[in-house]
Amino acid sequence: MSDYTHPKHWARLRELAGRMDRLDYYQVLNLQPGAELTQIRTAYHDLSRALHPDRFHQVEDQDVRSAVHAIYKRVAEAYAILRDPD
């Protein structure tokens, strides 16, 4: 798992945050449509650990912190929707 708090990842995080609303929930979690619940759960937990906004509290760049918050919000939304069988 990458340390996304490193500045080398910040441009990618900003870019991802800018297109996050255009991705479907499977794309947000980097899964194939129809993925099993265990795959959904694993993908969510991996992304959650890597991109939780609390990991970025020391980052002074407010744009990066805002980007991470937007990404994390969408990841959590994708998990909430995809884990529900209905």
C-alpha positions as CSV (number, residue, x, y, z in Angstrom):
1,M,0.0,0.0,0.0
2,S,1.4,3.4,-1.0
3,D,1.9,6.2,1.5
4,Y,-0.3,8.8,-0.2
5,T,0.7,11.4,2.3
6,H,4.0,11.7,0.4
7,P,4.1,14.7,-1.9
8,K,4.9,12.6,-4.9
9,H,1.2,11.4,-4.8
10,W,-0.5,14.8,-4.4
11,A,-1.0,15.6,-8.0
12,R,-2.6,12.3,-8.6
13,L,-4.9,12.8,-5.6
14,R,-6.0,16.2,-6.8
15,E,-6.7,14.8,-10.3
16,L,-8.6,11.8,-8.9
17,A,-10.7,14.1,-6.7
18,G,-11.6,16.1,-9.8
19,R,-13.1,13.1,-11.6
20,M,-14.4,11.1,-8.7
21,D,-18.0,12.2,-9.3
22,R,-17.8,10.7,-12.9
23,L,-16.8,7.3,-11.7
24,D,-19.4,4.6,-10.8
25,Y,-19.2,2.9,-7.4
26,Y,-17.3,-0.1,-8.7
27,Q,-14.7,2.2,-10.4
28,V,-14.4,4.2,-7.2
29,L,-13.4,1.0,-5.3
30,N,-11.4,-0.2,-8.3
31,L,-13.5,-3.3,-8.8
32,Q,-15.2,-5.1,-11.6
33,P,-19.0,-4.8,-11.8
34,G,-20.7,-7.7,-9.9
35,A,-17.8,-8.1,-7.4
36,E,-18.5,-10.3,-4.4
37,L,-19.2,-8.7,-1.0
38,T,-15.8,-9.9,0.4
39,Q,-14.0,-8.1,-2.5
40,I,-16.1,-4.9,-1.9
41,R,-15.3,-5.0,1.8
42,T,-11.6,-5.6,1.2
43,A,-11.3,-2.8,-1.4
44,Y,-13.1,-0.4,0.9
45,H,-10.9,-1.2,3.9
46,D,-7.7,-0.9,1.9
47,L,-8.7,2.5,0.5
48,S,-10.1,3.6,3.9
49,R,-6.8,2.9,5.6
50,A,-4.7,4.5,2.8
51,L,-6.9,7.6,2.3
52,H,-8.5,8.4,5.6
53,P,-8.5,12.2,6.1
54,D,-6.9,11.8,9.6
55,R,-3.8,10.4,7.9
56,F,-3.4,13.8,6.2
57,H,-3.7,16.1,9.2
58,Q,0.0,17.0,9.0
59,V,-0.2,18.0,5.3
60,E,-0.2,21.8,5.1
61,D,-1.5,21.9,1.5
62,Q,-5.2,22.6,1.9
63,D,-5.9,21.5,-1.7
64,V,-4.5,18.0,-1.0
65,R,-6.5,17.7,2.2
66,S,-9.7,18.8,0.4
67,A,-9.0,16.3,-2.4
68,V,-8.5,13.5,0.1
69,H,-11.7,14.4,1.9
70,A,-13.7,14.3,-1.4
71,I,-12.2,11.0,-2.3
72,Y,-12.8,9.4,1.0
73,K,-16.4,10.6,1.1
74,R,-17.0,9.0,-2.3
75,V,-15.3,5.8,-1.2
76,A,-17.5,5.6,1.9
77,E,-20.6,6.3,-0.3
78,A,-19.6,3.5,-2.7
79,Y,-19.1,1.0,0.1
80,A,-22.5,1.9,1.7
81,I,-24.3,1.4,-1.6
82,L,-22.5,-1.7,-2.9
83,R,-22.6,-3.6,0.4
84,D,-26.4,-3.4,0.5
85,P,-27.8,-6.3,-1.5
86,D,-30.9,-4.4,-2.4
